[in-house]
Amino acid sequence: MKTLPLTLSLTASLLLAACSPVLNNLPGVYSLEIQQGNIVDQAMVDQLKPGMNKRQVLYVMGSPMLIDAFHPKRWDYVYSDQISGKDRVQKRMTLIFENDLLIGIQGDLKPNAVSITSAQNETTVDVPKRSLDRTMLEKVSSLFSYGSDSKESSNLKSKPRDDDAPH
């Protein structure tokens, strides 16, 4: 008597498992598009050039999916996409660095011989380094301080220089 419910439940679970592809593809049933990993497209890969440093690559590609502790000179980007009812599409790309400079690209996407970005008008702006000798709070507080430092600086400002003195 106890074997009948066990047999029925086992048979029902096997039948439902066999019908899962049919249940997943029923018309009118919404299923999500699942994207995982870094979205990597051809335009991003075309911007990569040998000799770029890690910071430039990070700006173009985003952070890598995997930085292996055993291979620190290698960044792996993995992207998979499964559109509802279709097979999973997976792209993989590996960037290899030496002395923090890009030397190699391996994987499913390769840079084109003619870069799309070269046709655009791009300008490079050199931004001077900021001097961080004082914080913003120190700069503001020095404007309102009444200590000896401000008196000395005001005395220095009020004294005429030798060149300005009348002869």
Secondary structure in CASP SS format (residue, H / E / C, confidence):
PFRMAT SS
TARGET T0000
AUTHOR 0000-0000-0000
METHOD secondary structure of the structure
MODEL  1
M C 1.00
K C 1.00
T H 1.00
L H 1.00
P H 1.00
L H 1.00
T H 1.00
L H 1.00
S H 1.00
L H 1.00
T H 1.00
A H 1.00
S H 1.00
L H 1.00
L H 1.00
L H 1.00
A H 1.00
A H 1.00
C C 1.00
S H 1.00
P H 1.00
V H 1.00
L H 1.00
N H 1.00
N C 1.00
L C 1.00
P C 1.00
G C 1.00
V C 1.00
Y C 1.00
S C 1.00
L C 1.00
E C 1.00
I E 1.00
Q E 1.00
Q E 1.00
G E 1.00
N C 1.00
I C 1.00
V C 1.00
D C 1.00
Q H 1.00
A H 1.00
M H 1.00
V H 1.00
D H 1.00
Q C 1.00
L C 1.00
K C 1.00
P C 1.00
G C 1.00
M C 1.00
N E 1.00
K H 1.00
R H 1.00
Q H 1.00
V H 1.00
L H 1.00
Y H 1.00
V H 1.00
M H 1.00
G C 1.00
S C 1.00
P C 1.00
M C 1.00
L E 1.00
I E 1.00
D C 1.00
A C 1.00
F C 1.00
H C 1.00
P C 1.00
K C 1.00
R E 1.00
W E 1.00
D E 1.00
Y E 1.00
V E 1.00
Y E 1.00
S E 1.00
D E 1.00
Q E 1.00
I C 1.00
S C 1.00
G C 1.00
K C 1.00
D C 1.00
R C 1.00
V E 1.00
Q E 1.00
K E 1.00
R E 1.00
M E 1.00
T E 1.00
L E 1.00
I E 1.00
F E 1.00
E E 1.00
N C 1.00
D C 1.00
L E 1.00
L E 1.00
I E 1.00
G E 1.00
I E 1.00
Q E 1.00
G E 1.00
D C 1.00
L C 1.00
K C 1.00
P C 1.00
N C 1.00
A C 1.00
V C 1.00
S C 1.00
I C 1.00
T H 1.00
S H 1.00
A H 1.00
Q C 1.00
N C 1.00
E C 1.00
T C 1.00
T C 1.00
V C 1.00
D C 1.00
V C 1.00
P C 1.00
K C 1.00
R C 1.00
S C 1.00
L C 1.00
D C 1.00
R C 1.00
T C 1.00
M H 1.00
L H 1.00
E H 1.00
K H 1.00
V H 1.00
S H 1.00
S H 1.00
L H 1.00
F H 1.00
S C 1.00
Y C 1.00
G C 1.00
S H 1.00
D H 1.00
S H 1.00
K H 1.00
E H 1.00
S H 1.00
S H 1.00
N H 1.00
L H 1.00
K H 1.00
S H 1.00
K C 1.00
P C 1.00
R C 1.00
D C 1.00
D C 1.00
D C 1.00
A C 1.00
P C 1.00
H C 1.00
END
